[in-house]
Amino acid sequence: MVSLLMIICVMHIFLVLDCQPIISCYFQMENPSLNYLEENLCTHYNLIGSCTIDEHHHVILPNRSALATTREWLYDQRPSPKLLITLTPVNSRMSHLVKSSELRKKLVENVTRYLVANELSGFDIDWEFPVWSRDAQPTDRKGLSVLIKELRESFDQAKPNLLLSAAVAAPAPIANKAYDVNPFNKYLDYVQIMNYDFHMYSKLEPCTGFNAPLFSKQYEFGILSKMNSDYSTQHWLERGLWANKTIFGIPTYGRGYTLLNKYFHFLYAPAVGHANIGAAYPFVKVCNLTKTKNYKYVFDEKTRSAYIHGGDRQWLGLENPITMFTKASYIKTYNLAGIMIYDLASDDYKGVCKRGTYPLIKAAKVAICNERQKMNR
């Protein structure tokens, strides 16, 4: 691992700044703070957690003064990255909104006006999930398609090059039920597949599992054989989503479990709950446990995933530079538009793991951007 980490650190220094594939990164306001953001880390930044739908079904947009500092810092970079606002609505409110032409019109007008006035790059929709969720409605699927059509028409009239994107479910059963692909190809600039949260502890799944496996294990069958990034991405492409609009999502956070028995620590081992450090956790929580607590590190070649485990019955799945590099490299095989990272704050932005700052995102960036250098030589 050390040799690859050294290569990644060196290669990142020499990457061309105008890396062609999209590197779309989610972040929250001041998390991390501007002091810890680095230039030329991502090509697109999605501000999440500051835009939603209120109880009156009106869109709530980020505070302009708070947004201004972030926008100015990003736009001072050369080349300037894109800054988008991400809508994360409550399901029931969004269902009601998309059914009403009047409410849709108000949202479209307010969002368009806000983007233009604040010199932003675009708008991203993270609705989890139309039709599928318990409080969703059958009309959600059509309503979302109509909404993105109206947003696109408004954007094109107001300001050329305003971007419109969506973050979508990875598992095939949700994707089939929630989304029409044709409107996505026609009206969205790109579609970000959330290739994570395939497995997490629950009463229905009381066993260990990888958060974001790239491929399936040979012994997985039925729905389990489909709960991986490769299957989900290929399913979206087979449904007709254009490759040049497909963004491959990769998490920087991990998911972990408390084992039933410390001696049974294999994949799908019985578990009794989430990990002690939480259901989800950033890289810095686990990066040094093999040294400080003598945890054992396991890399699964088939799924391209990793976990660590210890005598305290903790089973901690994680992303590291190896897994990030491998997963990001996947997009070159299928000529996808780029990668999506969720999120900046879960990477080691302070460098406390002694692997440099943002080791996960930089590993992914090396995987997709260095290929362009080779082709241009």
C-alpha positions as YAML, in Angstrom:
chain: A
units: angstrom
residues:
- id: 1
  name: MET
  ca: [0.00, 0.00, 0.00]
- id: 2
  name: VAL
  ca: [2.87, 2.37, 0.82]
- id: 3
  name: SER
  ca: [4.28, 2.33, -2.71]
- id: 4
  name: LEU
  ca: [0.91, 3.10, -4.28]
- id: 5
  name: LEU
  ca: [0.30, 5.90, -1.79]
- id: 6
  name: MET
  ca: [3.63, 7.46, -2.72]
- id: 7
  name: ILE
  ca: [2.79, 7.22, -6.42]
- id: 8
  name: ILE
  ca: [-0.61, 8.81, -5.83]
- id: 9
  name: CYS
  ca: [0.88, 11.70, -3.88]
- id: 10
  name: VAL
  ca: [3.52, 12.37, -6.53]
- id: 11
  name: MET
  ca: [1.20, 11.99, -9.50]
- id: 12
  name: HIS
  ca: [-1.40, 14.33, -8.02]
- id: 13
  name: ILE
  ca: [1.15, 17.13, -8.03]
- id: 14
  name: PHE
  ca: [1.63, 16.80, -11.79]
- id: 15
  name: LEU
  ca: [-1.98, 16.33, -12.84]
- id: 16
  name: VAL
  ca: [-3.20, 18.72, -15.47]
- id: 17
  name: LEU
  ca: [-5.54, 21.23, -13.87]
- id: 18
  name: ASP
  ca: [-8.22, 20.94, -16.55]
- id: 19
  name: CYS
  ca: [-8.87, 17.26, -15.94]
- id: 20
  name: GLN
  ca: [-11.50, 16.32, -18.49]
- id: 21
  name: PRO
  ca: [-13.67, 13.85, -16.53]
- id: 22
  name: ILE
  ca: [-16.10, 15.38, -14.06]
- id: 23
  name: ILE
  ca: [-15.12, 15.12, -10.39]
- id: 24
  name: SER
  ca: [-18.32, 16.09, -8.60]
- id: 25
  name: CYS
  ca: [-17.95, 16.57, -4.83]
- id: 26
  name: TYR
  ca: [-20.67, 17.04, -2.23]
- id: 27
  name: PHE
  ca: [-20.02, 19.29, 0.75]
- id: 28
  name: GLN
  ca: [-21.94, 21.18, 3.42]
- id: 29
  name: MET
  ca: [-21.56, 24.86, 4.23]
- id: 30
  name: GLU
  ca: [-18.37, 25.28, 6.28]
- id: 31
  name: ASN
  ca: [-17.86, 21.51, 6.52]
- id: 32
  name: PRO
  ca: [-15.02, 21.45, 5.90]
- id: 33
  name: SER
  ca: [-14.33, 25.15, 6.39]
- id: 34
  name: LEU
  ca: [-12.70, 27.15, 3.63]
- id: 35
  name: ASN
  ca: [-9.41, 26.92, 5.54]
- id: 36
  name: TYR
  ca: [-9.29, 23.24, 4.64]
- id: 37
  name: LEU
  ca: [-10.55, 23.35, 1.06]
- id: 38
  name: GLU
  ca: [-7.87, 22.94, -1.59]
- id: 39
  name: GLU
  ca: [-7.69, 24.38, -5.06]
- id: 40
  name: ASN
  ca: [-8.30, 22.15, -8.08]
- id: 41
  name: LEU
  ca: [-9.57, 19.25, -5.97]
- id: 42
  name: CYS
  ca: [-12.94, 18.86, -7.75]
- id: 43
  name: THR
  ca: [-14.39, 20.15, -11.00]
- id: 44
  name: HIS
  ca: [-17.93, 20.47, -9.60]
- id: 45
  name: TYR
  ca: [-19.02, 21.26, -6.04]
- id: 46
  name: ASN
  ca: [-22.53, 20.43, -4.84]
- id: 47
  name: LEU
  ca: [-23.62, 22.38, -1.75]
- id: 48
  name: ILE
  ca: [-25.90, 20.02, 0.18]
- id: 49
  name: GLY
  ca: [-27.93, 20.55, 3.34]
- id: 50
  name: SER
  ca: [-28.97, 24.15, 2.69]
- id: 51
  name: CYS
  ca: [-31.82, 23.74, 0.19]
- id: 52
  name: THR
  ca: [-35.11, 21.99, 0.91]
- id: 53
  name: ILE
  ca: [-38.90, 22.31, 0.70]
- id: 54
  name: ASP
  ca: [-40.76, 23.86, 3.65]
- id: 55
  name: GLU
  ca: [-44.15, 22.89, 5.09]
- id: 56
  name: HIS
  ca: [-45.86, 25.29, 2.66]
- id: 57
  name: HIS
  ca: [-44.17, 23.52, -0.27]
- id: 58
  name: HIS
  ca: [-41.91, 26.45, -1.09]
- id: 59
  name: VAL
  ca: [-38.23, 26.02, -1.86]
- id: 60
  name: ILE
  ca: [-35.79, 27.19, 0.82]
- id: 61
  name: LEU
  ca: [-32.49, 28.35, -0.68]
- id: 62
  name: PRO
  ca: [-29.10, 28.93, 1.02]
- id: 63
  name: ASN
  ca: [-28.37, 32.18, 2.82]
- id: 64
  name: ARG
  ca: [-26.83, 34.49, 0.24]
- id: 65
  name: SER
  ca: [-24.21, 36.10, 2.45]
- id: 66
  name: ALA
  ca: [-23.00, 32.73, 3.77]
- id: 67
  name: LEU
  ca: [-22.86, 31.40, 0.23]
- id: 68
  name: ALA
  ca: [-20.95, 34.39, -1.14]
- id: 69
  name: THR
  ca: [-17.66, 33.62, 0.61]
- id: 70
  name: THR
  ca: [-17.63, 30.03, -0.63]
- id: 71
  name: ARG
  ca: [-18.55, 31.10, -4.16]
- id: 72
  name: GLU
  ca: [-15.83, 33.74, -4.32]
- id: 73
  name: TRP
  ca: [-13.19, 31.32, -3.05]
- id: 74
  name: LEU
  ca: [-14.11, 28.72, -5.65]
- id: 75
  name: TYR
  ca: [-14.42, 31.14, -8.53]
- id: 76
  name: ASP
  ca: [-10.99, 32.64, -7.81]
- id: 77
  name: GLN
  ca: [-9.43, 29.33, -8.82]
- id: 78
  name: ARG
  ca: [-8.07, 28.75, -12.30]
- id: 79
  name: PRO
  ca: [-9.74, 26.98, -13.92]
- id: 80
  name: SER
  ca: [-12.86, 27.88, -11.97]
- id: 81
  name: PRO
  ca: [-14.90, 24.89, -10.76]
- id: 82
  name: LYS
  ca: [-18.69, 24.74, -10.97]
- id: 83
  name: LEU
  ca: [-20.81, 25.44, -7.88]
- id: 84
  name: LEU
  ca: [-24.28, 23.88, -7.71]
- id: 85
  name: ILE
  ca: [-27.03, 23.96, -5.09]
- id: 86
  name: THR
  ca: [-28.44, 20.56, -4.14]
- id: 87
  name: LEU
  ca: [-32.11, 20.17, -3.23]
- id: 88
  name: THR
  ca: [-32.74, 17.52, -0.53]
- id: 89
  name: PRO
  ca: [-36.51, 17.53, -0.03]
- id: 90
  name: VAL
  ca: [-38.75, 15.71, 2.42]
- id: 91
  name: ASN
  ca: [-40.51, 13.03, 0.38]
- id: 92
  name: SER
  ca: [-44.10, 13.93, 1.20]
- id: 93
  name: ARG
  ca: [-43.56, 17.62, 0.48]
- id: 94
  name: MET
  ca: [-41.81, 16.94, -2.80]
- id: 95
  name: SER
  ca: [-44.58, 14.54, -3.85]
- id: 96
  name: HIS
  ca: [-47.15, 17.26, -3.26]
- id: 97
  name: LEU
  ca: [-45.08, 19.90, -5.05]
- id: 98
  name: VAL
  ca: [-44.45, 18.01, -8.28]
- id: 99
  name: LYS
  ca: [-48.18, 17.26, -8.68]
- id: 100
  name: SER
  ca: [-49.06, 20.96, -8.69]
- id: 101
  name: SER
  ca: [-48.28, 23.05, -11.77]
- id: 102
  name: GLU
  ca: [-48.53, 26.21, -9.67]
- id: 103
  name: LEU
  ca: [-46.05, 24.99, -7.04]
- id: 104
  name: ARG
  ca: [-43.66, 23.73, -9.70]
- id: 105
  name: LYS
  ca: [-43.80, 27.09, -11.44]
- id: 106
  name: LYS
  ca: [-42.91, 28.92, -8.21]
- id: 107
  name: LEU
  ca: [-39.99, 26.60, -7.54]
- id: 108
  name: VAL
  ca: [-38.68, 26.93, -11.09]
- id: 109
  name: GLU
  ca: [-38.92, 30.73, -10.99]
- id: 110
  name: ASN
  ca: [-37.31, 31.04, -7.55]
- id: 111
  name: VAL
  ca: [-34.47, 28.65, -8.32]
- id: 112
  name: THR
  ca: [-33.71, 30.24, -11.69]
- id: 113
  name: ARG
  ca: [-33.74, 33.74, -10.24]
- id: 114
  name: TYR
  ca: [-31.52, 32.68, -7.33]
- id: 115
  name: LEU
  ca: [-28.92, 30.95, -9.52]
- id: 116
  name: VAL
  ca: [-28.62, 33.91, -11.88]
- id: 117
  name: ALA
  ca: [-28.54, 36.54, -9.11]
- id: 118
  name: ASN
  ca: [-25.85, 34.66, -7.19]
- id: 119
  name: GLU
  ca: [-23.81, 33.72, -10.26]
- id: 120
  name: LEU
  ca: [-24.05, 29.99, -9.55]
- id: 121
  name: SER
  ca: [-23.41, 27.19, -12.01]
- id: 122
  name: GLY
  ca: [-26.51, 25.08, -11.58]
- id: 123
  name: PHE
  ca: [-29.00, 23.02, -9.60]
- id: 124
  name: ASP
  ca: [-28.86, 19.42, -8.41]
- id: 125
  name: ILE
  ca: [-31.82, 17.30, -7.20]
- id: 126
  name: ASP
  ca: [-31.27, 14.63, -4.55]
- id: 127
  name: TRP
  ca: [-34.76, 13.18, -3.97]
- id: 128
  name: GLU
  ca: [-34.59, 9.92, -1.98]
- id: 129
  name: PHE
  ca: [-36.67, 8.35, -3.45]
- id: 130
  name: PRO
  ca: [-39.60, 9.03, -5.81]
- id: 131
  name: VAL
  ca: [-42.36, 6.38, -5.75]
- id: 132
  name: TRP
  ca: [-40.22, 3.98, -3.70]
- id: 133
  name: SER
  ca: [-40.21, 5.47, -0.19]
- id: 134
  name: ARG
  ca: [-43.00, 4.73, 2.27]
- id: 135
  name: ASP
  ca: [-44.38, 8.27, 2.10]
- id: 136
  name: ALA
  ca: [-43.93, 8.53, -1.68]
- id: 137
  name: GLN
  ca: [-46.72, 8.54, -4.27]
- id: 138
  name: PRO
  ca: [-47.18, 6.82, -7.67]
- id: 139
  name: THR
  ca: [-47.28, 10.24, -9.35]
- id: 140
  name: ASP
  ca: [-43.70, 11.03, -8.26]
- id: 141
  name: ARG
  ca: [-42.06, 9.48, -11.30]
- id: 142
  name: LYS
  ca: [-43.96, 11.58, -13.82]
- id: 143
  name: GLY
  ca: [-43.79, 14.62, -11.56]
- id: 144
  name: LEU
  ca: [-40.01, 14.52, -11.43]
- id: 145
  name: SER
  ca: [-39.79, 14.23, -15.21]
- id: 146
  name: VAL
  ca: [-42.07, 17.24, -15.67]
- id: 147
  name: LEU
  ca: [-40.12, 19.27, -13.10]
- id: 148
  name: ILE
  ca: [-36.74, 18.73, -14.74]
- id: 149
  name: LYS
  ca: [-38.26, 19.62, -18.13]
- id: 150
  name: GLU
  ca: [-39.59, 22.91, -16.75]
- id: 151
  name: LEU
  ca: [-36.32, 23.67, -14.98]
- id: 152
  name: ARG
  ca: [-34.35, 23.04, -18.18]
- id: 153
  name: GLU
  ca: [-36.59, 25.31, -20.23]
- id: 154
  name: SER
  ca: [-36.33, 28.07, -17.63]
- id: 155
  name: PHE
  ca: [-32.56, 27.72, -17.31]
- id: 156
  name: ASP
  ca: [-32.03, 27.87, -21.06]
- id: 157
  name: GLN
  ca: [-34.07, 31.05, -21.33]
- id: 158
  name: ALA
  ca: [-32.49, 32.79, -18.35]
- id: 159
  name: LYS
  ca: [-28.81, 32.00, -18.77]
- id: 160
  name: PRO
  ca: [-26.91, 29.74, -21.14]
- id: 161
  name: ASN
  ca: [-24.93, 26.88, -19.62]
- id: 162
  name: LEU
  ca: [-26.80, 26.62, -16.31]
- id: 163
  name: LEU
  ca: [-26.34, 23.01, -15.24]
- id: 164
  name: LEU
  ca: [-29.09, 20.65, -14.12]
- id: 165
  name: SER
  ca: [-28.28, 17.30, -12.52]
- id: 166
  name: ALA
  ca: [-29.79, 14.63, -10.28]
- id: 167
  name: ALA
  ca: [-28.47, 12.14, -7.74]
- id: 168
  name: VAL
  ca: [-30.27, 8.83, -8.23]
- id: 169
  name: ALA
  ca: [-30.63, 5.49, -6.48]
- id: 170
  name: ALA
  ca: [-28.22, 2.72, -7.43]
- id: 171
  name: PRO
  ca: [-30.19, -0.48, -6.64]
- id: 172
  name: ALA
  ca: [-32.11, -1.70, -9.68]
- id: 173
  name: PRO
  ca: [-35.48, -2.22, -7.93]
- id: 174
  name: ILE
  ca: [-35.55, 1.43, -6.84]
- id: 175
  name: ALA
  ca: [-34.25, 2.76, -10.15]
- id: 176
  name: ASN
  ca: [-36.85, 0.82, -12.14]
- id: 177
  name: LYS
  ca: [-39.71, 2.14, -10.05]
- id: 178
  name: ALA
  ca: [-38.61, 5.71, -9.44]
- id: 179
  name: TYR
  ca: [-37.20, 7.11, -12.68]
- id: 180
  name: ASP
  ca: [-37.87, 7.55, -16.39]
- id: 181
  name: VAL
  ca: [-34.56, 7.51, -18.25]
- id: 182
  name: ASN
  ca: [-35.55, 9.37, -21.44]
- id: 183
  name: PRO
  ca: [-36.25, 12.71, -19.70]
- id: 184
  name: PHE
  ca: [-32.92, 12.38, -17.91]
- id: 185
  name: ASN
  ca: [-31.07, 12.06, -21.21]
- id: 186
  name: LYS
  ca: [-33.02, 14.95, -22.69]
- id: 187
  name: TYR
  ca: [-33.03, 17.50, -19.86]
- id: 188
  name: LEU
  ca: [-30.22, 16.71, -17.40]
- id: 189
  name: ASP
  ca: [-26.56, 17.49, -17.97]
- id: 190
  name: TYR
  ca: [-25.53, 14.46, -15.95]
- id: 191
  name: VAL
  ca: [-26.92, 11.81, -13.59]
- id: 192
  name: GLN
  ca: [-25.04, 10.89, -10.41]
- id: 193
  name: ILE
  ca: [-25.54, 7.24, -9.41]
- id: 194
  name: MET
  ca: [-25.28, 6.88, -5.63]
- id: 195
  name: ASN
  ca: [-23.21, 3.69, -5.58]
- id: 196
  name: TYR
  ca: [-23.17, 3.30, -1.81]
- id: 197
  name: ASP
  ca: [-25.34, 2.22, 1.13]
- id: 198
  name: PHE
  ca: [-25.77, -1.19, -0.48]
- id: 199
  name: HIS
  ca: [-25.43, -2.78, 2.94]
- id: 200
  name: MET
  ca: [-25.94, -1.46, 6.48]
- id: 201
  name: TYR
  ca: [-27.07, -3.04, 9.70]
- id: 202
  name: SER
  ca: [-30.81, -3.52, 10.18]
- id: 203
  name: LYS
  ca: [-33.17, -6.11, 11.64]
- id: 204
  name: LEU
  ca: [-33.73, -7.30, 8.07]
- id: 205
  name: GLU
  ca: [-30.00, -7.58, 7.41]
- id: 206
  name: PRO
  ca: [-28.28, -8.48, 10.73]
- id: 207
  name: CYS
  ca: [-24.94, -9.32, 9.16]
- id: 208
  name: THR
  ca: [-21.82, -7.61, 7.88]
- id: 209
  name: GLY
  ca: [-21.67, -6.22, 4.35]
- id: 210
  name: PHE
  ca: [-19.68, -3.77, 2.26]
- id: 211
  name: ASN
  ca: [-21.03, -0.25, 1.91]
- id: 212
  name: ALA
  ca: [-19.93, 0.12, -1.72]
- id: 213
  name: PRO
  ca: [-18.66, -3.13, -3.28]
- id: 214
  name: LEU
  ca: [-17.54, -2.72, -6.87]
- id: 215
  name: PHE
  ca: [-18.37, -6.30, -7.89]
- id: 216
  name: SER
  ca: [-20.30, -9.22, -6.42]
- id: 217
  name: LYS
  ca: [-18.88, -12.26, -4.65]
- id: 218
  name: GLN
  ca: [-19.10, -15.60, -6.43]
- id: 219
  name: TYR
  ca: [-21.36, -17.07, -3.75]
- id: 220
  name: GLU
  ca: [-23.83, -14.18, -3.72]
- id: 221
  name: PHE
  ca: [-27.15, -14.95, -5.38]
- id: 222
  name: GLY
  ca: [-30.52, -13.30, -6.01]
- id: 223
  name: ILE
  ca: [-30.77, -9.67, -4.95]
- id: 224
  name: LEU
  ca: [-27.42, -9.89, -3.11]
- id: 225
  name: SER
  ca: [-25.60, -10.49, -6.40]
- id: 226
  name: LYS
  ca: [-27.06, -7.21, -7.67]
- id: 227
  name: MET
  ca: [-26.11, -5.04, -4.70]
- id: 228
  name: ASN
  ca: [-22.89, -3.64, -6.08]
- id: 229
  name: SER
  ca: [-21.71, -0.65, -8.09]
- id: 230
  name: ASP
  ca: [-20.96, -2.55, -11.29]
- id: 231
  name: TYR
  ca: [-24.40, -4.13, -11.54]
- id: 232
  name: SER
  ca: [-26.18, -0.88, -10.74]
- id: 233
  name: THR
  ca: [-24.18, 1.16, -13.22]
- id: 234
  name: GLN
  ca: [-24.62, -1.41, -15.98]
- id: 235
  name: HIS
  ca: [-28.34, -1.57, -15.22]
- id: 236
  name: TRP
  ca: [-28.68, 2.18, -15.67]
- id: 237
  name: LEU
  ca: [-26.77, 2.00, -18.96]
- id: 238
  name: GLU
  ca: [-28.90, -0.93, -20.17]
- id: 239
  name: ARG
  ca: [-32.03, 1.09, -19.40]
- id: 240
  name: GLY
  ca: [-30.72, 3.68, -21.84]
- id: 241
  name: LEU
  ca: [-28.89, 6.27, -19.75]
- id: 242
  name: TRP
  ca: [-26.19, 7.79, -21.94]
- id: 243
  name: ALA
  ca: [-22.65, 7.01, -20.80]
- id: 244
  name: ASN
  ca: [-21.59, 10.61, -21.40]
- id: 245
  name: LYS
  ca: [-24.15, 11.70, -18.79]
- id: 246
  name: THR
  ca: [-23.38, 8.98, -16.25]
- id: 247
  name: ILE
  ca: [-21.47, 9.89, -13.09]
- id: 248
  name: PHE
  ca: [-20.18, 7.01, -10.95]
- id: 249
  name: GLY
  ca: [-20.69, 7.69, -7.24]
- id: 250
  name: ILE
  ca: [-18.05, 6.74, -4.65]
- id: 251
  name: PRO
  ca: [-18.30, 7.29, -0.88]
- id: 252
  name: THR
  ca: [-15.50, 8.48, 1.38]
- id: 253
  name: TYR
  ca: [-17.27, 7.28, 4.53]
- id: 254
  name: GLY
  ca: [-17.45, 3.75, 5.87]
- id: 255
  name: ARG
  ca: [-20.12, 1.61, 7.49]
- id: 256
  name: GLY
  ca: [-19.48, -0.82, 10.32]
- id: 257
  name: TYR
  ca: [-20.96, -3.42, 12.62]
- id: 258
  name: THR
  ca: [-20.71, -4.95, 16.06]
- id: 259
  name: LEU
  ca: [-20.18, -8.68, 15.59]
- id: 260
  name: LEU
  ca: [-22.08, -11.38, 17.43]
- id: 261
  name: ASN
  ca: [-18.80, -13.24, 17.97]
- id: 262
  name: LYS
  ca: [-15.28, -11.84, 17.56]
- id: 263
  name: TYR
  ca: [-14.12, -15.08, 15.93]
- id: 264
  name: PHE
  ca: [-16.67, -14.82, 13.12]
- id: 265
  name: HIS
  ca: [-15.53, -11.76, 11.20]
- id: 266
  name: PHE
  ca: [-16.01, -12.83, 7.58]
- id: 267
  name: LEU
  ca: [-18.30, -11.11, 5.06]
- id: 268
  name: TYR
  ca: [-21.96, -11.72, 6.04]
- id: 269
  name: ALA
  ca: [-20.90, -12.69, 9.57]
- id: 270
  name: PRO
  ca: [-23.71, -12.33, 12.16]
- id: 271
  name: ALA
  ca: [-23.94, -8.84, 13.66]
- id: 272
  name: VAL
  ca: [-25.92, -7.41, 16.57]
- id: 273
  name: GLY
  ca: [-25.79, -3.71, 15.75]
- id: 274
  name: HIS
  ca: [-23.96, -0.79, 14.20]
- id: 275
  name: ALA
  ca: [-20.31, -0.16, 15.00]
- id: 276
  name: ASN
  ca: [-19.54, 1.59, 18.28]
- id: 277
  name: ILE
  ca: [-18.25, 4.62, 16.37]
- id: 278
  name: GLY
  ca: [-21.56, 4.94, 14.51]
- id: 279
  name: ALA
  ca: [-23.54, 3.61, 11.60]
- id: 280
  name: ALA
  ca: [-21.38, 5.72, 9.28]
- id: 281
  name: TYR
  ca: [-18.04, 7.38, 9.95]
- id: 282
  name: PRO
  ca: [-15.26, 9.34, 8.21]
- id: 283
  name: PHE
  ca: [-11.92, 7.90, 7.15]
- id: 284
  name: VAL
  ca: [-10.07, 9.56, 10.03]
- id: 285
  name: LYS
  ca: [-11.97, 7.42, 12.55]
- id: 286
  name: VAL
  ca: [-10.50, 4.18, 11.20]
- id: 287
  name: CYS
  ca: [-7.33, 4.97, 9.25]
- id: 288
  name: ASN
  ca: [-4.88, 4.20, 12.05]
- id: 289
  name: LEU
  ca: [-6.67, 1.46, 14.00]
- id: 290
  name: THR
  ca: [-4.39, -1.25, 12.61]
- id: 291
  name: LYS
  ca: [-1.59, 0.51, 14.50]
- id: 292
  name: THR
  ca: [-3.29, 1.93, 17.58]
- id: 293
  name: LYS
  ca: [-5.57, -1.04, 18.36]
- id: 294
  name: ASN
  ca: [-3.89, -3.81, 16.41]
- id: 295
  name: TYR
  ca: [-6.91, -4.31, 14.16]
- id: 296
  name: LYS
  ca: [-6.50, -6.72, 11.26]
- id: 297
  name: TYR
  ca: [-6.81, -5.32, 7.73]
- id: 298
  name: VAL
  ca: [-8.59, -7.36, 5.05]
- id: 299
  name: PHE
  ca: [-8.82, -6.45, 1.36]
- id: 300
  name: ASP
  ca: [-11.37, -8.40, -0.65]
- id: 301
  name: GLU
  ca: [-10.01, -8.83, -4.17]
- id: 302
  name: LYS
  ca: [-13.31, -9.79, -5.75]
- id: 303
  name: THR
  ca: [-15.38, -6.84, -4.52]
- id: 304
  name: ARG
  ca: [-12.42, -4.40, -4.40]
- id: 305
  name: SER
  ca: [-13.47, -3.52, -0.86]
- id: 306
  name: ALA
  ca: [-11.75, -3.41, 2.53]
- id: 307
  name: TYR
  ca: [-12.52, -3.78, 6.21]
- id: 308
  name: ILE
  ca: [-10.72, -4.02, 9.54]
- id: 309
  name: HIS
  ca: [-11.69, -6.01, 12.60]
- id: 310
  name: GLY
  ca: [-10.52, -6.40, 16.19]
- id: 311
  name: GLY
  ca: [-10.98, -8.42, 19.33]
- id: 312
  name: ASP
  ca: [-13.63, -5.97, 20.53]
- id: 313
  name: ARG
  ca: [-16.14, -7.39, 18.01]
- id: 314
  name: GLN
  ca: [-15.90, -4.36, 15.75]
- id: 315
  name: TRP
  ca: [-16.10, -4.89, 11.97]
- id: 316
  name: LEU
  ca: [-15.37, -1.63, 10.17]
- id: 317
  name: GLY
  ca: [-15.75, -1.28, 6.43]
- id: 318
  name: LEU
  ca: [-13.77, 1.56, 4.90]
- id: 319
  name: GLU
  ca: [-12.59, 3.26, 1.76]
- id: 320
  name: ASN
  ca: [-8.88, 3.89, 1.39]
- id: 321
  name: PRO
  ca: [-6.63, 5.11, -1.45]
- id: 322
  name: ILE
  ca: [-6.51, 1.59, -2.90]
- id: 323
  name: THR
  ca: [-10.29, 1.16, -3.11]
- id: 324
  name: MET
  ca: [-10.81, 4.72, -4.33]
- id: 325
  name: PHE
  ca: [-8.23, 4.34, -7.10]
- id: 326
  name: THR
  ca: [-9.76, 1.03, -8.21]
- id: 327
  name: LYS
  ca: [-13.35, 2.26, -8.24]
- id: 328
  name: ALA
  ca: [-12.52, 5.51, -10.02]
- id: 329
  name: SER
  ca: [-10.64, 3.56, -12.70]
- id: 330
  name: TYR
  ca: [-13.90, 1.78, -13.53]
- id: 331
  name: ILE
  ca: [-15.25, 4.77, -15.45]
- id: 332
  name: LYS
  ca: [-12.53, 4.50, -18.11]
- id: 333
  name: THR
  ca: [-13.71, 1.05, -19.15]
- id: 334
  name: TYR
  ca: [-17.18, 2.34, -20.05]
- id: 335
  name: ASN
  ca: [-16.32, 5.93, -21.03]
- id: 336
  name: LEU
  ca: [-18.46, 7.42, -18.29]
- id: 337
  name: ALA
  ca: [-18.60, 11.16, -17.74]
- id: 338
  name: GLY
  ca: [-16.87, 11.13, -14.37]
- id: 339
  name: ILE
  ca: [-17.10, 10.34, -10.68]
- id: 340
  name: MET
  ca: [-19.11, 11.72, -7.78]
- id: 341
  name: ILE
  ca: [-17.62, 11.88, -4.29]
- id: 342
  name: TYR
  ca: [-19.77, 11.81, -1.15]
- id: 343
  name: ASP
  ca: [-18.46, 13.74, 0.64]
- id: 344
  name: LEU
  ca: [-15.54, 16.13, 1.30]
- id: 345
  name: ALA
  ca: [-15.91, 16.08, 5.09]
- id: 346
  name: SER
  ca: [-15.50, 12.29, 5.32]
- id: 347
  name: ASP
  ca: [-12.08, 12.42, 3.68]
- id: 348
  name: ASP
  ca: [-9.01, 13.29, 5.76]
- id: 349
  name: TYR
  ca: [-8.94, 16.99, 4.93]
- id: 350
  name: LYS
  ca: [-6.57, 17.79, 7.81]
- id: 351
  name: GLY
  ca: [-4.04, 15.08, 7.04]
- id: 352
  name: VAL
  ca: [-4.24, 13.43, 10.47]
- id: 353
  name: CYS
  ca: [-3.83, 9.94, 8.97]
- id: 354
  name: LYS
  ca: [-0.32, 10.87, 7.75]
- id: 355
  name: ARG
  ca: [-1.23, 10.19, 4.12]
- id: 356
  name: GLY
  ca: [-1.45, 13.82, 3.09]
- id: 357
  name: THR
  ca: [-4.65, 15.84, 2.84]
- id: 358
  name: TYR
  ca: [-7.67, 14.44, 0.98]
- id: 359
  name: PRO
  ca: [-5.92, 11.10, 0.29]
- id: 360
  name: LEU
  ca: [-9.14, 9.43, -0.89]
- id: 361
  name: ILE
  ca: [-10.24, 12.05, -3.39]
- id: 362
  name: LYS
  ca: [-6.72, 12.51, -4.69]
- id: 363
  name: ALA
  ca: [-6.37, 8.77, -5.27]
- id: 364
  name: ALA
  ca: [-9.58, 8.79, -7.29]
- id: 365
  name: LYS
  ca: [-8.44, 11.85, -9.20]
- id: 366
  name: VAL
  ca: [-5.13, 10.25, -10.14]
- id: 367
  name: ALA
  ca: [-6.99, 7.21, -11.47]
- id: 368
  name: ILE
  ca: [-9.11, 9.16, -13.94]
- id: 369
  name: CYS
  ca: [-7.04, 12.25, -14.74]
- id: 370
  name: ASN
  ca: [-3.62, 10.73, -15.30]
- id: 371
  name: GLU
  ca: [-5.03, 8.66, -18.15]
- id: 372
  name: ARG
  ca: [-5.61, 11.87, -20.05]
- id: 373
  name: GLN
  ca: [-1.99, 12.87, -19.58]
- id: 374
  name: LYS
  ca: [-0.87, 9.60, -21.12]
- id: 375
  name: MET
  ca: [-3.17, 10.04, -24.10]
- id: 376
  name: ASN
  ca: [-1.95, 13.58, -24.70]
- id: 377
  name: ARG
  ca: [1.74, 12.71, -24.78]
...
